[in-house]
């Protein structure tokens, strides 16, 4: 395929993605960064974790994105009394013929909204691990593949909130992105009040894309060209979370207990390609990598007690790394 044909495909599908963003924007005021992160997850097959206090439209954003894509959607409301079978399903005994039949759970859909995922205990959270990583679920002795596109978009309240359980590190690492959802600006909040508090019906989100178009867009994103120098930059940024001084970053020794794994390098490269695609470019730049590096890395860095005592945050350390790792 010629470069001109690739450019035409990128322009075609990038326009479709921008239409998705505009359609979601008919319901959601502001939060463009959150919507972009959801779209990056869709375009790369990576799962997305949204964290923010209640009332910031996290659930509305995910539901609106699912409505804009004419595909299967399932919402799982996590609660402290849930069981793993409530997520993946279970075997049901039929007394008439003394046999067992499989009853599939809500995980068997395309877009999964795991609402308030950190309100369920660890056993239920871990039930998602196989589905998120292997794209399959095991019920009894049978293993069932999950239909593509398959994507888990989870929301959680901050860990400090009462009645929540910290996510296990193994599960947190399965999420490609962790996006922090902040309060809207003054102007945006006024628009929210006018739109949602005026007694008028909320606009319905119309289907803009099909599951097949999302899969085709993923194939186009894979064709985004990444120079070897940009690939080296991705590796340097991730390695700096493990050994800052060897990557030219001073002042962070003793601050990071555990850095990001090679999985973060893979996700960071994919995220950079998706960001370039949304900008209607056929090549990725270091700016694409830097734009999404905090979302890829913030949940993969564990700080030392010394760093926490000094008031350091993962986002602050990531900014230091991005400011000091040489950009090609």
C-alpha positions, -999 to 999 in steps of 0.1 A, spaced: 0 0 0 14 34 -10 19 63 15 -9 82 -3 -34 54 3 -24 53 40 -28 90 43 -63 88 27 -73 60 52 -60 80 81 -80 111 70 -111 90 65 -111 73 99 -97 103 118 -127 122 106 -150 95 118 -134 96 152 -137 134 154 -174 129 146 -176 105 176 -161 131 198 -186 158 186 -215 134 191 -205 127 227 -201 164 232 -238 169 224 -245 154 259 -212 158 277 -200 194 285 -162 197 286 -141 168 296 -125 166 262 -94 150 276 -114 122 292 -133 115 259 -100 115 240 -85 89 264 -116 67 259 -111 70 222 -74 61 224 -83 30 243 -108 20 216 -83 26 189 -56 5 205 -76 -22 223 -64 -10 257 -86 -7 288 -92 27 305 -95 35 342 -112 68 350 -107 82 385 -126 111 400 -150 121 428 -187 113 422 -207 135 399 -181 143 373 -200 125 344 -176 95 342 -204 71 338 -222 94 313 -191 97 292 -186 60 289 -223 53 282 -224 81 256 -193 67 239 -209 32 238 -241 47 224 -221 65 196 -208 31 186 -235 7 175 -222 -22 195 -229 -43 226 -228 -25 259 -229 -39 294 -228 -20 327 -216 -37 359 -223 -18 391 -196 -30 416 -207 -34 452 -191 -49 483 -213 -80 483 -206 -90 447 -193 -125 437 -171 -133 407 -200 -152 392 -219 -119 390 -192 -107 365 -182 -137 344 -212 -160 349 -217 -195 363 -229 -230 357 -266 -236 364 -279 -271 373 -310 -283 354 -328 -308 377 -350 -321 349 -322 -337 329 -295 -336 356 -271 -315 335 -253 -282 339 -257 -253 315 -236 -221 313 -252 -188 321 -229 -161 308 -224 -129 328 -223 -93 318 -186 -95 308 -198 -111 275 -203 -79 256 -182 -54 236 -179 -23 257 -180 -30 295 -186 -2 319 -172 -14 353 -188 13 374 -170 21 407 -147 -9 404 -130 -2 436 -162 -8 457 -159 -45 451 -135 -68 471 -103 -81 455 -118 -115 445 -143 -98 423 -118 -74 409 -95 -103 400 -123 -120 381 -117 -94 354 -80 -102 350 -84 -131 325 -110 -113 305 -90 -80 303 -57 -97 293 -66 -128 274 -99 -117 259 -115 -148 272 -135 -160 303 -136 -194 320 -168 -207 335 -164 -241 351 -142 -262 327 -151 -242 296 -133 -212 282 -152 -188 260 -136 -162 237 -149 -126 240 -161 -108 209 -140 -79 195 -140 -51 200 -137 -58 237 -129 -30 260 -133 -24 298 -138 12 308 -137 13 346 -146 42 369 -134 45 405 -136 70 433 -104 81 448 -89 55 472 -93 79 501 -131 78 498 -149 57 525 -160 22 515 -135 15 488 -108 -12 482 -74 -4 465 -71 -23 432 -44 -50 431 -12 -40 413 -17 -68 388 -51 -55 378 -41 -18 377 -13 -28 353 -39 -43 329 -53 -8 323 -36 10 295 -45 44 307 -55 59 340 -72 93 334 -78 117 363 -112 135 359 -112 169 374 -139 195 382 -153 215 352 -144 251 348 -168 279 358 -181 283 323 -185 246 318 -203 241 350 -228 269 341 -235 251 308 -240 218 327 -266 235 350 -284 251 320 -284 218 300 -292 193 328 -313 215 351 -336 232 327 -362 205 325 -355 197 289 -348 162 278 -311 153 274 -302 149 237 -299 113 226 -265 101 213 -268 88 177 -247 59 164 -218 73 144 -196 43 139 -199 5 138 -178 -21 155 -163 -30 122 -152 6 116 -135 6 150 -116 -26 141 -107 -10 107 -95 21 124 -73 0 147 -57 -15 116 -50 20 103 -35 31 136 -11 2 134 2 17 101 13 50 118 50 53 112 73 57 142 109 66 138 136 46 156 146 77 176 110 81 188 109 44 198 142 49 217 126 79 234 97 58 245 120 32 261 141 59 277 111 75 294 99 42 308 133 31 319 137 64 337 109 53 361 131 24 371 166 39 370 163 77 367 201 85 370 211 62 341 186 80 318 200 115 327 173 123 353 189 135 386 172 141 419 148 111 418 171 85 434 153 68 464 119 83 453 105 53 432 100 19 448 88 2 417 89 16 381 69 8 350 73 -26 332 80 -32 295 42 -34 291 42 3 298 66 8 268 43 -11 245 13 9 257 31 42 255 41 35 219 5 25 209 -9 56 227 15 78 208 4 63 175 -33 68 184 -27 104 194 -9 110 160 -38 94 143 -64 116 160 -43 146 148 -46 133 112 -9 125 109 7 94 95 37 96 118 42 99 155 64 125 172 79 128 207 51 153 215 25 125 210 44 104 235 47 132 260 10 140 257 -2 106 270 28 95 291 12 107 324 -19 86 317 2 55 308 26 58 337 9 73 367 -7 40 379 25 20 373 48 39 396 50 31 433 66 57 454 89 51 484 79 62 519 106 89 516 89 103 485 55 102 502 68 119 533 81 147 511 48 151 495 58 138 461 33 125 436 36 101 407 25 128 383 51 152 397 79 126 392 66 119 356 68 156 348 104 156 361 112 126 339 96 142 308 115 175 314 149 158 317 149 128 293 165 141 261 139 146 233 151 135 199 
